[in-house]
Amino acid sequence: MPEEMPGNITLIGFMGSGKSTVGRLLAQRLGWRFTDTDHLIEKVVGCSIPTYFATEGETAFRDKETTILLGVTAGERQVIATGGGAVLREENVAALRTSSLVVYLTTRPDVLAKRVARRPGERPLLTAGEEPALTLILRMLATRGPLYQSASHLLVDTSDRAPGAVVEEIVRRYQREGS
């Protein structure tokens, strides 16, 4: 845990783990601002993330993501939902850990596959090849899972839980750590 409780709570985790849903509810519960970095990126680039990925590539997207994250983490009293790949760059992780209580929303791969299937075409890294989503998720989690764990202060499983229950656990643990 950070020495002093930071002014933000940031949610990290794989796509489909519930960062945006839980983040909105958590911000409402705390009376804080909700910031979704993927939505900010879309506003800045003027198109959807899948379109930006297709036209500019992953490196350009990651550069925009870093710029947005560094700007957002300067604020306080906000719940930040990051994109699933935000932990791929050390500078992102450093900024998040300094400014936020970082919560890793863990989710079983089978649950992730079901959740991302609900929104086909919105996940550019899962629609790039011929492999089933679960195979790609498992491969990506092998790389990202350790990064999520090392970047986080808390882990909260969302696999079989309602978003409200996840929010209450985060609030309880945040308050316990701050007292």
Backbone as JSON, one array per atom type, in Angstrom:
{
  "sequence": "MPEEMPGNITLIGFMGSGKSTVGRLLAQRLGWRFTDTDHLIEKVVGCSIPTYFATEGETAFRDKETTILLGVTAGERQVIATGGGAVLREENVAALRTSSLVVYLTTRPDVLAKRVARRPGERPLLTAGEEPALTLILRMLATRGPLYQSASHLLVDTSDRAPGAVVEEIVRRYQREGS",
  "N": [[0.84, -1.19, 0.0], [0.41, 2.33, -0.59], [2.34, 4.82, 1.18], [0.96, 7.14, 2.07], [-2.51, 7.67, 1.7], [-3.49, 7.86, -1.59], [-4.91, 10.37, -3.83], [-6.59, 9.36, -5.77], [-8.38, 6.57, -7.2], [-7.45, 3.94, -9.14], [-8.48, 1.71, -11.61], [-7.34, -1.26, -12.91], [-6.84, -3.91, -15.29], [-7.71, -6.74, -17.33], [-9.32, -6.42, -20.57], [-12.81, -6.34, -20.38], [-12.98, -6.92, -17.71], [-14.46, -5.31, -16.1], [-13.83, -2.68, -15.54], [-14.81, -0.12, -16.45], [-17.58, -0.22, -15.83], [-17.6, -0.83, -13.04], [-16.01, 1.31, -12.25], [-17.59, 3.64, -12.83], [-19.73, 3.26, -11.02], [-18.32, 3.18, -8.6], [-17.21, 5.75, -8.5], [-19.59, 7.25, -8.28], [-20.46, 6.31, -5.81], [-18.46, 7.28, -4.1], [-18.64, 9.97, -4.57], [-16.96, 11.14, -6.35], [-15.18, 12.18, -9.36], [-15.51, 10.42, -12.45], [-13.24, 8.95, -14.64], [-12.59, 7.69, -17.73], [-10.06, 6.38, -19.43], [-9.92, 5.32, -22.02], [-12.17, 6.44, -23.26], [-11.43, 9.14, -23.18], [-9.21, 9.07, -24.9], [-10.49, 8.44, -27.31], [-11.94, 10.82, -27.68], [-9.84, 12.65, -28.02], [-8.48, 11.68, -30.33], [-10.51, 11.61, -32.15], [-11.96, 9.46, -33.17], [-13.09, 6.01, -32.99], [-11.46, 3.62, -30.81], [-10.89, 1.06, -32.06], [-10.87, 1.91, -34.77], [-8.79, 3.79, -34.74], [-6.65, 2.14, -33.99], [-6.57, 0.49, -36.26], [-5.88, 2.3, -38.29], [-3.65, 3.78, -37.38], [-2.08, 2.14, -35.78], [-0.77, 0.03, -33.07], [1.39, 1.13, -31.59], [1.17, 3.94, -31.89], [-1.3, 4.25, -30.64], [-0.64, 3.44, -28.01], [1.15, 5.48, -27.36], [-0.58, 7.72, -27.29], [-2.2, 6.86, -25.21], [-0.41, 6.9, -23.03], [0.17, 9.66, -22.87], [-2.38, 10.66, -22.21], [-2.84, 9.29, -19.76], [-0.77, 10.33, -18.13], [-1.57, 12.98, -17.95], [-4.12, 12.75, -16.73], [-3.56, 11.58, -14.24], [-2.63, 13.64, -12.74], [-4.73, 14.84, -11.51], [-7.15, 14.76, -8.74], [-9.31, 12.98, -6.45], [-10.76, 11.2, -8.08], [-12.0, 8.42, -9.91], [-10.32, 6.29, -11.91], [-10.54, 4.55, -14.89], [-8.61, 2.41, -16.67], [-7.29, 1.5, -19.93], [-6.89, -1.92, -20.98], [-4.22, -2.44, -21.64], [-2.64, -0.58, -20.37], [-0.71, -1.08, -18.46], [1.51, -1.93, -19.79], [3.55, -0.18, -20.2], [6.19, 1.12, -18.34], [6.33, 3.77, -17.41], [3.66, 4.52, -17.29], [2.7, 2.84, -15.26], [4.24, 3.74, -13.1], [3.27, 6.39, -12.82], [0.58, 5.87, -12.2], [0.76, 4.38, -9.8], [1.89, 6.25, -8.1], [-0.02, 8.28, -7.92], [-2.41, 7.08, -7.26], [-4.53, 4.68, -5.58], [-4.12, 1.59, -6.71], [-6.14, -0.72, -8.18], [-6.45, -3.97, -9.08], [-8.65, -5.51, -11.1], [-9.42, -8.65, -11.16], [-10.31, -11.42, -13.21], [-11.71, -14.48, -14.19], [-10.47, -16.25, -17.08], [-12.45, -17.57, -18.73], [-14.76, -16.19, -18.1], [-14.05, -13.63, -18.93], [-13.89, -14.09, -21.71], [-16.59, -14.57, -22.34], [-17.7, -12.09, -21.65], [-16.38, -10.23, -23.39], [-17.28, -11.15, -25.79], [-19.79, -10.12, -26.01], [-19.55, -7.64, -27.11], [-18.6, -7.5, -29.93], [-16.02, -6.56, -32.21], [-15.2, -4.28, -30.88], [-12.86, -4.7, -29.62], [-9.84, -4.48, -30.55], [-7.44, -6.0, -30.32], [-8.33, -8.54, -29.96], [-9.65, -9.24, -32.23], [-7.97, -9.45, -34.29], [-6.95, -11.79, -35.4], [-7.34, -15.28, -36.39], [-7.7, -16.96, -34.29], [-9.57, -18.36, -31.51], [-11.26, -16.24, -29.11], [-10.82, -16.92, -26.39], [-8.38, -18.3, -26.45], [-6.63, -16.27, -27.28], [-6.99, -14.5, -25.15], [-5.94, -16.0, -23.01], [-3.26, -16.16, -23.82], [-2.53, -13.43, -23.83], [-2.99, -12.79, -21.15], [-0.99, -14.26, -19.95], [1.23, -12.7, -20.34], [0.37, -10.13, -19.46], [-0.83, -10.53, -16.93], [1.13, -10.86, -14.74], [2.11, -8.24, -14.85], [-0.13, -6.68, -14.21], [-0.48, -7.56, -11.58], [1.93, -6.74, -10.3], [1.71, -4.0, -10.59], [-0.42, -3.28, -9.01], [-2.05, -2.3, -5.92], [-4.13, -3.49, -4.61], [-6.07, -6.47, -5.11], [-9.05, -7.47, -6.63], [-11.53, -9.74, -7.22], [-13.72, -10.09, -9.94], [-15.18, -12.03, -11.14], [-17.58, -13.69, -10.58], [-19.38, -11.87, -9.53], [-21.62, -9.24, -8.7], [-21.45, -5.89, -9.99], [-21.95, -3.9, -8.0], [-21.3, -5.2, -5.6], [-18.58, -5.53, -5.91], [-17.78, -2.85, -5.92], [-18.44, -2.15, -3.26], [-16.63, -3.76, -1.85], [-14.19, -2.62, -2.67], [-14.46, 0.0, -1.62], [-14.65, -0.56, 1.11], [-12.12, -1.73, 1.59], [-10.44, 0.37, 0.82], [-11.12, 2.35, 2.68], [-10.39, 1.01, 5.03], [-7.62, 0.78, 4.66], [-6.92, 3.43, 4.69], [-7.33, 4.28, 7.26]],
  "CA": [[0.0, 0.0, 0.0], [1.17, 3.57, -0.55], [2.52, 5.34, 2.54], [-0.22, 7.98, 2.3], [-3.57, 7.31, 0.76], [-3.49, 8.77, -2.73], [-6.15, 11.08, -4.11], [-7.35, 8.7, -6.83], [-8.42, 5.12, -7.26], [-7.36, 3.53, -10.54], [-8.83, 0.32, -11.88], [-6.62, -1.89, -14.01], [-7.23, -5.29, -15.53], [-7.9, -7.13, -18.72], [-10.57, -5.97, -21.18], [-13.94, -7.13, -19.94], [-12.94, -7.2, -16.27], [-15.46, -4.48, -15.43], [-13.25, -1.41, -15.11], [-15.7, 1.02, -16.71], [-18.82, -0.39, -15.07], [-17.27, -0.67, -11.61], [-15.5, 2.67, -12.07], [-18.71, 4.59, -12.77], [-20.44, 3.04, -9.75], [-17.43, 3.55, -7.5], [-17.15, 7.22, -8.47], [-20.87, 7.71, -7.72], [-20.47, 5.93, -4.38], [-17.53, 8.15, -3.37], [-18.87, 11.38, -4.9], [-15.77, 11.57, -7.1], [-15.29, 12.21, -10.82], [-15.13, 9.19, -13.13], [-12.46, 9.21, -15.84], [-12.3, 6.49, -18.5], [-8.99, 6.82, -20.33], [-10.24, 4.96, -23.4], [-13.09, 7.46, -23.8], [-10.65, 10.36, -23.43], [-8.42, 8.85, -26.11], [-11.39, 8.57, -28.46], [-12.23, 12.25, -27.87], [-8.64, 13.32, -28.53], [-8.14, 11.25, -31.7], [-11.65, 11.87, -33.02], [-12.54, 8.24, -33.73], [-13.1, 4.91, -32.04], [-10.17, 2.96, -30.62], [-10.62, 0.11, -33.14], [-10.52, 2.64, -35.99], [-7.45, 4.35, -34.54], [-5.74, 0.99, -34.04], [-6.48, 0.03, -37.64], [-5.24, 3.29, -39.16], [-2.39, 4.3, -36.85], [-1.31, 1.06, -35.17], [-0.75, -0.08, -31.62], [2.37, 2.03, -30.98], [0.57, 5.28, -31.83], [-2.32, 4.19, -29.6], [0.02, 3.41, -26.69], [1.69, 6.82, -27.12], [-1.72, 8.55, -26.88], [-2.62, 6.37, -23.9], [0.54, 7.42, -22.04], [-0.07, 11.1, -22.74], [-3.64, 10.82, -21.47], [-2.65, 8.83, -18.38], [0.07, 11.27, -17.39], [-2.4, 14.15, -17.67], [-5.21, 12.4, -15.81], [-3.07, 11.26, -12.9], [-2.34, 14.89, -12.02], [-5.93, 15.22, -10.77], [-7.46, 14.07, -7.49], [-10.71, 12.63, -6.17], [-11.34, 10.61, -9.27], [-11.82, 7.0, -10.18], [-9.77, 6.2, -13.26], [-10.57, 3.24, -15.53], [-7.6, 2.4, -17.73], [-7.37, 0.45, -20.93], [-6.27, -3.16, -20.53], [-2.78, -2.47, -21.88], [-1.96, 0.56, -19.74], [0.43, -1.55, -17.64], [2.6, -2.36, -20.65], [4.62, 0.82, -20.15], [6.61, 1.39, -16.96], [6.0, 5.15, -17.02], [2.24, 4.53, -16.92], [2.58, 2.19, -13.96], [4.81, 4.65, -12.09], [2.33, 7.5, -12.61], [-0.62, 5.36, -11.53], [1.07, 3.97, -8.42], [2.19, 7.46, -7.33], [-1.21, 9.13, -7.76], [-3.64, 6.31, -7.06], [-4.62, 3.32, -5.08], [-4.32, 0.84, -7.94], [-6.92, -1.92, -7.92], [-6.48, -4.92, -10.2], [-9.88, -6.29, -11.19], [-9.12, -9.95, -11.74], [-11.48, -12.11, -13.74], [-11.33, -15.74, -14.84], [-10.45, -16.14, -18.54], [-13.7, -17.98, -19.36], [-15.71, -15.09, -17.9], [-13.62, -12.56, -19.84], [-14.27, -14.44, -23.08], [-18.04, -14.35, -22.47], [-17.98, -10.65, -21.6], [-15.93, -9.52, -24.6], [-18.09, -11.61, -26.93], [-21.01, -9.29, -26.05], [-19.28, -6.41, -27.86], [-17.63, -7.83, -30.98], [-15.52, -5.44, -33.01], [-14.71, -3.2, -30.05], [-11.62, -5.15, -28.99], [-8.97, -4.7, -31.71], [-6.43, -7.03, -30.12], [-8.97, -9.86, -29.98], [-10.27, -9.49, -33.52], [-6.94, -9.34, -35.32], [-6.56, -13.07, -35.99], [-8.31, -16.34, -36.57], [-7.79, -17.76, -33.07], [-10.71, -18.04, -30.62], [-10.99, -15.2, -28.12], [-10.26, -17.49, -25.16], [-6.96, -18.6, -26.7], [-5.93, -14.99, -27.28], [-7.04, -13.98, -23.78], [-4.97, -16.76, -22.2], [-1.91, -15.75, -24.23], [-2.28, -12.07, -23.37], [-2.91, -12.8, -19.69], [0.31, -14.79, -19.55], [2.13, -11.54, -20.33], [-0.16, -9.0, -18.7], [-1.19, -10.89, -15.56], [2.16, -10.44, -13.79], [2.22, -6.77, -14.86], [-1.26, -6.19, -13.42], [-0.23, -7.86, -10.16], [3.0, -5.9, -9.75], [1.28, -2.59, -10.61], [-1.56, -3.03, -8.14], [-1.99, -2.31, -4.46], [-5.19, -4.4, -4.2], [-6.69, -7.32, -6.11], [-10.45, -7.75, -6.36], [-12.05, -10.63, -8.26], [-15.04, -9.7, -10.44], [-15.69, -13.14, -11.96], [-18.97, -14.1, -10.34], [-19.92, -10.89, -8.59], [-22.3, -8.06, -9.23], [-20.61, -4.69, -9.87], [-22.16, -3.23, -6.72], [-20.55, -5.92, -4.56], [-17.17, -5.2, -6.15], [-17.63, -1.48, -5.44], [-18.45, -2.14, -1.8], [-15.36, -4.31, -1.38], [-13.14, -1.62, -2.89], [-14.67, 1.09, -0.65], [-14.3, -1.09, 2.44], [-10.68, -1.9, 1.67], [-9.85, 1.7, 0.73], [-11.32, 2.99, 3.98], [-9.58, 0.29, 6.02], [-6.21, 1.12, 4.43], [-6.72, 4.84, 4.99], [-7.52, 4.61, 8.69]],
  "C": [[0.88, 1.24, 0.0], [1.29, 4.06, 0.9], [1.36, 6.23, 2.94], [-1.27, 7.58, 1.29], [-3.6, 8.34, -0.36], [-4.88, 9.35, -2.99], [-7.02, 10.47, -5.18], [-7.43, 7.21, -6.55], [-8.4, 4.77, -8.74], [-7.65, 2.04, -10.65], [-8.07, -0.16, -13.1], [-7.12, -3.32, -14.16], [-7.48, -5.51, -17.0], [-9.22, -6.56, -19.25], [-11.69, -6.91, -20.76], [-13.96, -7.44, -18.45], [-13.92, -6.33, -15.47], [-14.96, -3.11, -15.01], [-14.19, -0.22, -15.3], [-16.98, 0.93, -15.89], [-18.59, -0.15, -13.59], [-16.81, 0.76, -11.34], [-16.59, 3.71, -11.95], [-19.43, 4.49, -11.42], [-19.6, 3.47, -8.56], [-17.33, 5.07, -7.37], [-18.45, 7.8, -7.88], [-20.89, 7.47, -6.22], [-19.61, 6.88, -3.55], [-17.81, 9.64, -3.58], [-17.68, 11.98, -5.63], [-16.11, 11.62, -8.59], [-14.87, 10.84, -11.37], [-14.4, 9.55, -14.42], [-12.13, 7.87, -16.5], [-11.26, 6.89, -19.56], [-9.26, 6.44, -21.78], [-11.19, 5.97, -24.03], [-12.36, 8.78, -24.06], [-9.81, 10.24, -24.69], [-9.29, 9.02, -27.34], [-11.75, 10.03, -28.73], [-11.04, 12.96, -28.5], [-8.36, 12.96, -29.98], [-9.31, 11.4, -32.67], [-12.25, 10.65, -33.69], [-12.5, 7.15, -32.66], [-11.69, 4.3, -31.92], [-9.91, 1.91, -31.7], [-10.22, 0.79, -34.45], [-9.11, 3.21, -35.88], [-6.39, 3.26, -34.61], [-5.49, 0.59, -35.49], [-5.72, 1.01, -38.53], [-3.86, 3.71, -38.69], [-1.49, 3.25, -36.21], [-1.24, 1.13, -33.66], [0.23, 0.9, -30.97], [1.82, 3.45, -30.85], [-0.52, 5.33, -30.75], [-1.69, 4.23, -28.22], [0.64, 4.77, -26.36], [0.58, 7.76, -26.64], [-2.16, 8.16, -25.47], [-1.71, 6.92, -22.8], [0.33, 8.91, -21.81], [-1.32, 11.37, -21.91], [-3.46, 10.44, -20.01], [-1.83, 9.82, -17.56], [-0.71, 12.55, -17.05], [-3.46, 13.88, -16.62], [-4.7, 12.2, -14.39], [-2.67, 12.5, -12.1], [-3.54, 15.34, -11.19], [-6.08, 14.44, -9.48], [-8.95, 13.84, -7.38], [-11.41, 12.16, -7.43], [-11.09, 9.11, -9.28], [-11.44, 6.92, -11.65], [-9.89, 4.75, -13.74], [-9.59, 3.29, -16.69], [-7.96, 1.38, -18.79], [-6.59, -0.77, -20.43], [-4.76, -3.21, -20.7], [-2.0, -1.35, -21.23], [-0.72, 0.14, -18.97], [1.62, -1.99, -18.48], [3.77, -1.38, -20.67], [4.91, 1.19, -18.7], [6.24, 2.8, -16.52], [4.52, 5.29, -16.65], [2.06, 3.97, -15.52], [3.11, 3.12, -12.86], [3.86, 5.8, -11.78], [1.09, 7.04, -11.86], [-0.34, 5.04, -10.07], [1.36, 5.18, -7.53], [0.92, 8.23, -6.99], [-2.45, 8.41, -7.28], [-3.44, 5.09, -6.18], [-4.98, 2.51, -6.32], [-4.97, -0.5, -7.61], [-6.96, -2.76, -9.19], [-7.77, -5.72, -10.12], [-9.56, -7.59, -11.92], [-10.41, -10.61, -12.18], [-10.99, -13.39, -14.41], [-11.4, -15.59, -16.36], [-11.76, -16.54, -19.22], [-14.77, -16.89, -19.23], [-15.35, -13.92, -18.82], [-14.07, -12.84, -21.27], [-15.76, -14.22, -23.31], [-18.36, -12.86, -22.51], [-17.56, -9.94, -22.88], [-16.7, -9.94, -25.83], [-19.36, -10.78, -27.08], [-20.82, -8.04, -26.9], [-18.25, -6.69, -28.94], [-17.24, -6.59, -31.77], [-14.97, -4.29, -32.2], [-13.36, -3.52, -29.41], [-10.61, -5.48, -30.08], [-7.94, -5.8, -31.52], [-7.03, -8.44, -30.13], [-9.6, -10.19, -31.32], [-9.26, -9.5, -34.65], [-6.62, -10.66, -36.01], [-7.7, -14.05, -36.09], [-8.54, -17.16, -35.31], [-9.03, -17.39, -32.26], [-10.29, -17.03, -29.56], [-10.35, -15.77, -26.86], [-8.78, -17.8, -25.3], [-6.14, -17.31, -26.65], [-5.89, -14.39, -25.88], [-6.0, -14.68, -22.92], [-3.53, -16.35, -22.55], [-1.58, -14.35, -23.7], [-2.18, -12.0, -21.84], [-1.59, -13.37, -19.18], [1.34, -13.67, -19.47], [1.64, -10.46, -19.36], [-0.45, -9.31, -17.23], [-0.14, -10.49, -14.54], [2.34, -8.92, -13.72], [1.09, -6.15, -14.05], [-0.96, -6.39, -11.93], [0.83, -6.94, -9.58], [2.62, -4.42, -9.72], [0.26, -2.27, -9.54], [-1.2, -3.01, -6.66], [-2.99, -3.32, -3.91], [-5.64, -5.24, -5.39], [-8.12, -7.59, -5.68], [-10.99, -8.57, -7.52], [-13.47, -10.2, -8.65], [-15.77, -10.85, -11.12], [-17.16, -13.44, -11.79], [-19.68, -13.15, -9.39], [-20.59, -9.75, -9.32], [-21.39, -6.85, -9.06], [-20.74, -3.98, -8.54], [-21.39, -3.89, -5.58], [-19.05, -5.64, -4.69], [-16.89, -3.79, -5.63], [-17.55, -1.45, -3.92], [-17.16, -2.73, -1.21], [-14.23, -3.3, -1.54], [-13.25, -0.5, -1.86], [-14.23, 0.63, 0.74], [-12.77, -1.19, 2.6], [-9.94, -0.56, 1.61], [-9.95, 2.41, 2.09], [-10.49, 2.33, 5.06], [-8.1, 0.67, 5.89], [-5.92, 2.55, 4.82], [-6.83, 5.2, 6.46], [-6.33, 4.23, 9.54]]
}
